[in-house]
Structure formats: C-alpha cells, structure tokens
Amino acid sequence: SDGSIRLHQMTSESPVMQWNDSTNGQPIIALQWALTRPAVFFALDASSNIYIWDLLENDLLPVAKETIPSEKVVAMALLGEPEKAHGLLGIVLAKEPGQIDIQYVKKKWASP
C-alpha cells in the first residue's frame, strides 16, 4: 500500500532486496515478472504508472517508467512465450471504462 517492493527467497523470511517508496508512495496494484526475461519485472501503481525493473541493468531503481495518460488502469497482466527464442512480450492493461489494451515491450526488456 505504500509503494514498497520486497524480493524474497523462498527459504528465508527476510527479503533479499527491498525498495522502499518505489512508486513515490502510490499503492502497487499489480506486479509481475517478465515471462521471457527472468531479471525483469513490471509494477503498476494506483496512478496508472508502469515501472520496469531490470535487475541486471540497475538493481536500485526502475530502468523505465511509463504513464498511461487517458483512462485509469485497474489491472495488468503479461503475456509471452518463454519457450520461444524470439522473446516477444506483451502487457495487457485493463482500463476503468472496461477497455483492454495490449502493448508490446521493447526487445531489450523482453529478449532472454
């Protein structure tokens, strides 16, 4: 609820990494690992901002932030085919008025 993200190892109660206030205090609505690139995850906050984290590039801050300006985004899911070498990765966004939007992610964050 405060924008903090914690990365845990299954065998430990303490987080391996913790990023406090990663969304400037906005609650995180959704967080999901990229299906095609294990070091990348995406976070959606309550202000319709998507944060892209690539832990191989920077493990302190998100590498990109994208604001969805038109309607409020209420849910996010990732789609892709991890077993394929092309690394195609998409983001499905559900917007408040009931619209669904699918966007493809840049290759540098999608390629294995």
Summary of the structure (lengths in Angstrom):
residues: 112
radius of gyration: 14.1
end to end distance: 31.3
largest distance: 41.9
contacts: 295
relative contact order: 0.18
helix: 4%
strand: 46%
